[in-house]
Amino acid sequence: MENQGQAGGNQEQAGNRFTRRLTQGEVHYQMILFPFVAVAACFEFQPNVLSFMDVKDSLEKEWSFLVRFHAHAEFGNYMSVSWPQFSMEKQLKANDEVTFIEIPHREGEEPTKKFKVQIKRKIRLFGQDIWGELNV
């Protein structure tokens, strides 16, 4: 499972982020899974509580994904993100790299967490593997 939770880089994308490469199962079930340690900087663990995650894509379209936290004796704590409409519209594929970047809260805004989502896909160009962001 390739995941990373890391602090943001530059000022434009200041905020916590977490990344994952999609598996064939995640594409098929239109749900992405993150170990809780990868998302702990952004979320409080609340097992079996359903909530929504507000997201903007690369075209500035707003989405709302269903989020649920799971406690599992064998696999540990994890978070599932259900996104059927997004997955179909973006035509996500296995091995696509998904990154959620927390958008810093602005003064006067609701205290809800908001994220930007980036989808990258590997293509082969002139014998080289290149990762490009999907802008669809």
N, C-alpha and C positions, 0 to 999 in steps of 0.2 A: 504494500500500500504506500504510494508516494504522496506524502503530505508534508506541508510545512506551514507552521504558524510563525509569523515574524512581524517585527515592527516595520512600519512603513518607511519609505525612502525619502523622496523629495517633498517639498512643501505642497505641491499640487496634489499629491496622493498621500498626504500625511494621515496615518491611521493604521490600525492593525489590519493584517491580511492573512488569509489562509488559502492554500492552493491544493488542488488534487487533479490527477489524471483520471478520466472516466474509464471504468471497466465496461465490458460488454453488458454485464448484468445491470449496471446503473443506467445505461442507455436504454435497455429493454424495459426496465421498470420505471423509468423516468424519475428517478430518485437518486440523490447523491449522498454518500455517507462519509462523515468525518469523525475520527477519534476525538473525544472531547478535549484532549490535551492540545489539539491543533486549533481549537476555537475558543479555548478558555479565556483568552484575553478580551473576547468580544461578548461572551454570553455567560450567564449564571446557569449552572446545571440544575434543571428542574425535571426530574424523571416523569415521563408520561403526560407532561403538560404540552398541549398544542398551542403554538403561537405563530405569528406571521413575521416574515423578514421582508422589509421594503427594499427593493433593488432597482437600480437604473442600469440599462445596458449601454453598449457603446454608441447607440443611436439616440440616447437620452430617453428611451421609452421606459416607463415605470412598470414594475412587476411586483407581485406579492407572492412569496413562496411560503408554503406550509412547513413549519419546523417542529420537530419533536425530539426530545432527549430520551435516550434509552440507557438503562443500567443492565448489563449482561455479565453474569458470573464468569464466563469463559473469555469473552472478548473485551470486557471492560466497558466503560461509559462511552457512548458515541451519540452523535447528532445526525438525524436524517433530514434532508431538505427535499420536499416533493415539489416538482416543477413541470408537470406534464405539458402545459400549453407552451411554455418557454422552450422545452426540449424539442417539441415537434416543430415549432416555428423556426428555431435556429438550426434544425436538422443536425443535432449533436451526434457525434460518433465516438466509438471507443478510442481512447488515447487522446481525445481533445483535452487540453489543459484548462481548468476552470480556476479563476482566482477571484475571491471576494475581497474587496478593499473597503474598510469601514470609512464612511464619510464623516468627518468631524462635525460634531453638533455645533450649530450656530446659535448665538444668543437670540432669544425670542422665539426659537423654534420649539416644537414639541420635543420632549425628551426621548422620542423613539429612536432606535438605532436604524441607520440607513446604510446601504452598501452600494458600491459600483461592482458590476460583474464584468470580467474580461474572459473571453473564450479564445484560446489559441489552438491552431491546428498545424500539424507538421505537414509540409509539402516537400517534394523533391524537385529541385530546380538546378539544372546544369550539374547533376551528380552530387549536389549538396542538399542536406536536410536543413530546411528553414522553417522556423516557427512564425506564423503570421496571425494577427488578430482577426477574428471573424467580425465583420461589420455588416451583418444581415439582420 
